[in-house]
Amino acid sequence: MDKKSFFLVLDGIDGSGTTTHSKMLASYLEMLGLKVHLTQEPSKNEIGLLLRQYLKNNEIPPSTDALLFAADRDLHYKKEIKPKLDQGFIVVSDRYIESSIIYQSVQSSDLSIEWIKQINTFAGSPDLTIILDIDPKISLARKDQKIMEKFEDTKFLVEVRTLYLNRAKEEGYNVINTDDIIEIVQQNIQNMVIKKLKEKGF
């Protein structure tokens, strides 16, 4: 892998702004003259497209969700992310393995964090994971109620948020609150990313 490559992930509960801020961050880094590849999960491969259908189906077991996400991630990393890293790109991903660890383990007490990590063994680790944090009531107010996914209800997201924050402490992830206006949040993200890139030698 090129020593100048960098893999960063924005993760967080639904409605926290991962998609918006990933796009804004990628545009900002490109403006600085850096080689950037923006991606997301579920990915755009065949497994990812199947997953997008299942996200609206409450009858799909959490274990099936977890296995499909792991399969999608394995293919996503090997066929898209790693080749870009090998070419010296900064890869910005809207969600990654932490989403599976959080959402699937909260969905079912039968699914342990260790098992979810195990089925994701072959997906490479990010250089930087930033958790975008927001009050679930605010996050759901941002969503289109007509296209809500099965994970999107306040009680569930309160549990999800709690686990994200606990995991951030355990793993040393950076946390940025997204309650503020979008420009300020994005500036905070940019500052954090630039600091890490400089440490990496960019």
N, C-alpha and C positions, 0 to 999 in steps of 0.2 A: 504494500500500500504506500502511496506517495506520502512522504512525511508532512507535506503541506495540505493534506486533506483534512477535513473536519466534519464530523457528523453530529448534528444537534437536533434535539426534539423539543417541541412545545406540546405539553400534555395538560390535562385538567378535565373537570366535569363538563358535561354538555352545557353549551351556552357561555363557557368561560372565555371564548374568543380565540381558540387555537387556530382555526382556519383563517380568520381575518388577520391575525397577527403573524402567522407564518408567511402569508402572501406579502404583507407589508415589510417584514424583515428581509425576505428574499429580494424584494425590489430595492431596498436600501443597500444591501450588500452588493448587489449588481451595480448600483450607482457608484459605489466605491471602486469599481473596476475588478471585483472578485468574480471568480467562476462559481456560479451557484446553481444547484439543482433542487427544485422544490418538489416534494412528494407528499403523500398522505396515506393514512390507513383508515378503513380498508383500502387496499391498493386498487389499481385499475386493471389488474389481471383477472382471469376468469374466476378464480376463487374469491377475489375481492368483490366482484360483481354479484356473485351468489350471496355473499355475506350481506351485501346491502339490502337484498330482498329479505333475508332472514331477520334483519334488525327490526323489521316491522311485524314479525310473527311471534306472538307470545307463547306459542306451543312448542317452539324449538328448545330442547333441554340446554341448560347452561354448559354442560360438558361438551355438547355438539358445537355451541358457540366458541368455546375455548379452543377446541381442536381445529375448527375452521380458521379462526384468527391466527393460530400458530402456523397452519399450512400456508395461509396467505402471506404471513410475515417471512417465513422461510424463503418462499419464492421471491417476495419483494426484495429482501436483502440480497439474495444471490444474483438475481437477474437485473436489478435496477440500482440499488444503493451501493453495493460493493464495487461494481464496475465504474460508477461515477467517482467513488473515493479513490480508486486506483488511478483515475485520470487526473486527480488533484483537485476535485471539486469540493466546495462546501455544500453538504447535503442538509437541507432543512426539511424535517418531516413533521407534518401535522398529525400527531399521535404516533405511538409505537408500543413497545412491550408493556410499559407501565399501565396503559389502558386495559390490557387483558388481565394483568395481575389484580388491578383494582376492581374492575367491573364484574369479572367472572367469579372472583372470590366472594364479593358481596352478594352476588346473585344466589349463590348456594353454599351452605356450610360444608357440603360434601367435597367442594373443590378447594384444596389447600393452595396457598401461595407457592409452596415448594413444588407442587405438581405442575402448576402453571409455568413456573420457571423452567422446569425440566422439559416440558414439551416445546419450549422456545429456545432450547440449548443452542441450536444451530444459527440463530439470528445474532448478528454482531452487536456489540454494545456501543451506545452513543458516547461521544466525547463530552457532551453536555446535555443534561435534561433540565428543562425549566418547567415548573408546575405553575400554571395560571390558576389563581384561586379567586373564587367568587361565591357569594351567598346564593344557594340554590334557588331561592325565591326570585332573586334578580335574574339569574341565568334562565329560568323557565319563562320569565316574562319576555325575554328576548326571542324566544322560539316561536315559529309558526305553529299554532295549535292544531292545524289541519294535517301536519306531517310529522307529528310526534312519534318518536321511536319508543320501543318497549322499556328502555332504561330511563325514560324521562318523566319521573314524578318526584315530588318534593321529598317525601320520606326516604326513598331509595337514594336520591342524590345527596341527602344529608349524610348518610352512611358512607357513600362514595367519597365525599369531600373529606370526611374525618380520616378515612384510610389514606387518601392522597397526602394529607398533611402529616400523618404519622410516618408514612413511607419516606416522605421528603426529609424528615428528621433523621430517620434510620440510615438512609442512603446518601445523605448530604446533597440532595437536590436543591437548587435555587427555587424560591417561591416568589411570585410577583402577583400582587392583588390587582384584579382587573375591574374593580368597581368604579375606578376613576375614568375621566374622559380618555378616549381612545389614543389621542396623541401623546398624552403623558405616559400611559401604559406602554405604548410602543417605544417611547424614548427610554424608559427603564429597561426594556428588553434589549434594545440596541446597545445601551451602555454595558450591560452584563455580557453580551455576546462579544463585543469589541474587546473588552478586557480579557476574555478567555482566548480570543484569537491572537491577541498580542503575546499572551503567555505561550501560545503554540508556535509563535515565530512568524505570523502573518504580517 
